Amino acid sequence: MRDAAALEDAGIPAIALIHDVFEQAAQLQAEVLGRPDLTRIIVPQGHPEPSGEDVDRLARGILDKIKALLAASWAT
């Protein structure tokens, strides 16, 4: 969250990737940093570990979200 806040403060759009088990901690840290609105994508942690195809599907979904969020932030 600190890196995302520093990038945003420098005028560079940033997205934090957060494992779902750290979602509450990330929100708390964002609030402490005074940036509760920092853009983040919550990544599910697989149990058991996902197979190769599952990882590819998850990665493609995350990449699509990143592209959409960055495109939206550069458009404004």
Backbone bond lengths (Angstrom), bond angles and torsions (degrees), N, CA, C in turn:
res aa  C-N    CA-C-N  psi(-1)  N-CA   C-N-CA  omega(-1)  CA-C   N-CA-C  phi
1 M - - - 1.439 - - 1.533 110.04 -
2 R 1.314 116.50 -35.57 1.468 118.70 -179.60 1.528 111.04 -63.55
3 D 1.334 116.74 -42.30 1.460 119.78 179.22 1.520 110.87 -63.30
4 A 1.323 117.25 -44.37 1.461 120.81 179.24 1.529 110.09 -61.56
5 A 1.323 117.51 -42.09 1.468 121.02 179.18 1.527 110.71 -63.90
6 A 1.332 117.00 -42.42 1.467 120.56 -179.78 1.526 111.08 -64.70
7 L 1.327 116.78 -41.93 1.465 119.85 177.81 1.525 111.14 -64.07
8 E 1.317 116.27 -46.34 1.469 120.42 178.52 1.526 111.02 -60.07
9 D 1.331 116.48 -41.36 1.463 120.22 179.06 1.527 111.56 -63.63
10 A 1.344 116.45 -27.81 1.465 121.39 178.43 1.528 111.77 -86.72
11 G 1.340 116.60 2.81 1.450 120.56 178.28 1.514 114.48 85.81
12 I 1.322 116.63 14.04 1.462 121.53 179.82 1.523 108.65 -105.30
13 P 1.328 118.33 120.28 1.461 120.04 178.90 1.529 110.28 -58.52
14 A 1.319 116.57 136.26 1.462 121.00 -177.77 1.521 109.91 -139.62
15 I 1.314 114.08 151.15 1.458 121.44 177.27 1.521 107.09 -133.03
16 A 1.308 116.96 125.98 1.465 121.49 176.59 1.523 109.12 -89.96
17 L 1.317 116.82 131.11 1.462 121.97 173.63 1.515 107.21 -96.67
18 I 1.323 116.65 121.54 1.457 122.50 -173.36 1.519 109.61 -123.88
19 H 1.331 116.52 127.16 1.469 119.04 171.75 1.520 108.16 -65.84
20 D 1.315 116.07 143.70 1.461 120.38 -174.97 1.529 113.10 -58.04
21 V 1.325 118.08 -29.68 1.470 119.48 179.62 1.530 111.88 -69.25
22 F 1.344 117.03 -16.28 1.463 121.04 -179.97 1.523 112.83 -107.47
23 E 1.322 116.72 10.65 1.462 120.60 -175.19 1.533 112.26 -58.59
24 Q 1.322 117.16 -47.20 1.474 119.81 -179.02 1.526 111.14 -66.48
25 A 1.327 117.05 -40.12 1.466 120.35 178.86 1.528 110.71 -64.29
26 A 1.332 116.91 -39.34 1.462 120.96 178.62 1.523 110.53 -64.54
27 Q 1.317 117.02 -42.96 1.461 120.27 178.28 1.528 111.07 -61.83
28 L 1.311 116.35 -44.09 1.461 120.57 178.58 1.524 111.06 -61.52
29 Q 1.327 116.68 -44.61 1.459 119.37 179.85 1.527 110.78 -64.63
30 A 1.308 117.53 -40.00 1.467 120.51 177.75 1.527 110.25 -60.55
31 E 1.317 116.23 -41.75 1.462 119.90 178.86 1.522 111.20 -65.21
32 V 1.327 117.04 -42.20 1.469 121.25 178.51 1.532 110.31 -62.09
33 L 1.338 116.11 -36.31 1.462 120.67 178.44 1.529 112.09 -75.38
34 G 1.336 116.32 -4.15 1.455 120.12 -178.17 1.512 112.85 76.53
35 R 1.333 116.95 18.90 1.459 122.36 -177.28 1.523 111.35 -130.72
36 P 1.331 118.56 58.73 1.466 120.29 -176.69 1.521 113.68 -63.48
37 D 1.333 116.45 -13.83 1.460 121.04 -177.41 1.527 113.62 -94.85
38 L 1.330 118.36 7.92 1.460 120.13 -179.74 1.524 110.40 -54.74
39 T 1.307 115.62 135.04 1.457 120.96 -179.00 1.515 109.51 -71.74
40 R 1.330 114.55 133.18 1.464 119.26 178.86 1.508 109.95 -146.72
41 I 1.307 114.46 154.49 1.454 122.26 173.79 1.512 106.70 -118.71
42 I 1.315 115.27 126.92 1.465 120.48 179.45 1.526 108.02 -89.53
43 V 1.320 114.87 123.86 1.463 121.77 -177.62 1.522 108.54 -104.84
44 P 1.329 117.20 122.57 1.463 118.81 179.02 1.526 110.88 -68.87
45 Q 1.305 114.83 138.61 1.460 120.37 177.06 1.526 107.17 -92.22
46 G 1.319 116.63 121.88 1.459 120.71 -175.59 1.512 113.69 -78.50
47 H 1.312 117.14 132.14 1.471 123.52 173.66 1.506 107.43 -136.71
48 P 1.278 121.83 113.24 1.473 125.26 -4.03 1.521 110.31 -69.45
49 E 1.315 116.28 175.84 1.461 120.70 -179.13 1.526 109.58 -55.26
50 P 1.323 116.54 135.82 1.463 119.33 -179.34 1.522 111.69 -69.09
51 S 1.329 115.86 155.59 1.457 121.10 177.71 1.522 109.24 -75.97
52 G 1.332 116.63 174.02 1.458 121.68 -179.42 1.509 113.11 -55.71
53 E 1.346 117.18 -44.46 1.458 119.92 179.83 1.525 111.21 -66.03
54 D 1.323 117.17 -37.87 1.463 120.52 178.70 1.523 110.80 -64.64
55 V 1.331 116.16 -41.03 1.466 120.38 179.20 1.521 109.84 -64.09
56 D 1.327 116.97 -44.03 1.468 120.49 178.55 1.527 110.85 -60.07
57 R 1.314 117.72 -44.75 1.467 122.19 -179.46 1.533 110.24 -63.23
58 L 1.335 115.94 -44.46 1.465 120.61 178.96 1.525 110.70 -62.58
59 A 1.327 116.39 -45.71 1.468 120.59 -179.02 1.521 111.26 -63.05
60 R 1.321 117.69 -42.11 1.463 120.61 178.89 1.534 111.10 -64.38
61 G 1.322 116.42 -39.54 1.463 119.86 177.33 1.520 112.13 -63.61
62 I 1.327 116.45 -42.46 1.468 120.77 178.50 1.522 110.29 -65.37
63 L 1.332 116.65 -43.39 1.460 120.47 179.29 1.528 111.18 -61.20
64 D 1.317 117.49 -40.69 1.463 120.78 177.18 1.529 110.91 -61.88
65 K 1.330 117.03 -40.65 1.469 120.56 178.41 1.530 110.58 -65.30
66 I 1.334 116.21 -42.63 1.468 120.64 179.81 1.525 109.96 -61.15
67 K 1.328 116.98 -47.87 1.470 120.59 179.73 1.517 111.32 -58.08
68 A 1.332 116.76 -45.44 1.463 120.47 -178.79 1.525 111.70 -64.52
69 L 1.323 116.88 -43.88 1.469 119.75 -178.85 1.520 111.76 -67.09
70 L 1.328 117.73 -41.90 1.464 120.06 179.20 1.526 111.03 -68.13
71 A 1.317 117.23 -40.23 1.456 119.79 178.03 1.531 110.49 -61.24
72 A 1.320 115.88 -41.10 1.466 119.69 178.93 1.524 111.49 -65.21
73 S 1.329 117.39 -40.26 1.463 119.40 -176.88 1.531 110.96 -74.33
74 W 1.331 118.61 -30.78 1.464 120.03 177.02 1.517 111.54 -76.86
75 A 1.316 116.78 -22.08 1.465 120.18 -179.07 1.528 111.38 -75.74
76 T 1.322 116.77 -18.77 1.477 119.16 -177.58 1.497 111.91 -95.79
